Amino acid sequence: MAKAVKSVSCIRRSKTLCWGAMLTVFGDIRSGNCLKVKWLLEWLGRDYRWVETDVMSGATRSTELLAMNPAGQVPAMVSDDGRVLAQSNAIIGFLGEGTAFMPADPWDRARMYEWLFWEQYSHEPYVAVARFQRAFLGKAAEEIEPRLMERGRAALDRMEAALTGADWLVGNGPTLADLALVAYTRVAHEGGFDLGGYPAVTAWVARTEQAFGIR
Ligand SMILES: N[C@@H](CCC(=O)N[C@@H](CS)C(=O)NCC(=O)O)C(=O)O
């Protein structure tokens, strides 16, 4: 479970003083990429610290955070032994190792990765970015670049096709592919996407939230 938040500058000081030997995640609680990591840690019952890092205030570009993750982004995870891992899907891949969310079958595992890479290249850049611009930057619908909406709808269309007649994206149970893709799909309406026309996706969102204990 998440422990109390400390300031980012704390990372420069003694690790025993600030973090102990505890897994620590730097993340913005409003970010789907960060929430993927939090949800999995909670589901696994792992002891961890969450350091809230406000994307809007530029905290991801602080000297401390850039020293950890030169990409200047969250999530960034500091493991128990002090090593740092960035990229949400790499982090959930590490944490999900050995769980039922990581298919043992090599083909199914590769298909899970297929969805994870697709999420970052063909879904998140449209669905999450439209949401960011609408919900966080306060842009009106007509200010959103039409291409963002077209590509976002194309991503949702692809998911609808994949989930029509299937409960999960890969195999017969939830995997990290479902976890990664639910993060921004469940809040797609905040970006102006109407999930009303996506019944299979809507049912899958509810199923995936239940499977991972997402509230
Ligand atoms: N591909 C990265 C994307 C991370 C990302 O875009 N993080 C955003 C928050 S959702 C961020 O830190 N933005 C701040 C910035 O780029 O300055 C991942 O999956 O972790």
PDBQT file of the ligand as one rigid body, heavy atoms in Angstrom, charges set to zero:
ROOT
HETATM    1  N1  LIG A 301       5.749   6.484 -22.924  1.00  0.00    +0.000 N 
HETATM    2  C1  LIG A 301       5.758   7.014 -21.587  1.00  0.00    +0.000 C 
HETATM    3  C2  LIG A 301       4.923   8.271 -21.569  1.00  0.00    +0.000 C 
HETATM    4  C3  LIG A 301       5.075   8.992 -20.261  1.00  0.00    +0.000 C 
HETATM    5  C4  LIG A 301       4.409  10.334 -20.308  1.00  0.00    +0.000 C 
HETATM    6  O1  LIG A 301       4.034  10.854 -21.360  1.00  0.00    +0.000 OA
HETATM    7  N2  LIG A 301       4.277  10.903 -19.118  1.00  0.00    +0.000 N 
HETATM    8  C5  LIG A 301       3.656  12.190 -19.006  1.00  0.00    +0.000 C 
HETATM    9  C6  LIG A 301       2.509  12.093 -17.999  1.00  0.00    +0.000 C 
HETATM   10  S1  LIG A 301       1.273  10.976 -18.624  1.00  0.00    +0.000 SA
HETATM   11  C7  LIG A 301       4.679  13.170 -18.501  1.00  0.00    +0.000 C 
HETATM   12  O2  LIG A 301       5.445  12.865 -17.629  1.00  0.00    +0.000 OA
HETATM   13  N3  LIG A 301       4.673  14.354 -19.086  1.00  0.00    +0.000 N 
HETATM   14  C8  LIG A 301       5.518  15.422 -18.661  1.00  0.00    +0.000 C 
HETATM   15  C9  LIG A 301       6.445  15.884 -19.706  1.00  0.00    +0.000 C 
HETATM   16  O3  LIG A 301       6.544  15.226 -20.770  1.00  0.00    +0.000 OA
HETATM   17  O4  LIG A 301       7.069  16.897 -19.464  1.00  0.00    +0.000 OA
HETATM   18  C10 LIG A 301       5.215   5.986 -20.590  1.00  0.00    +0.000 C 
HETATM   19  O5  LIG A 301       4.446   5.109 -21.004  1.00  0.00    +0.000 OA
HETATM   20  O6  LIG A 301       5.578   6.025 -19.410  1.00  0.00    +0.000 OA
ENDROOT
TORSDOF 0
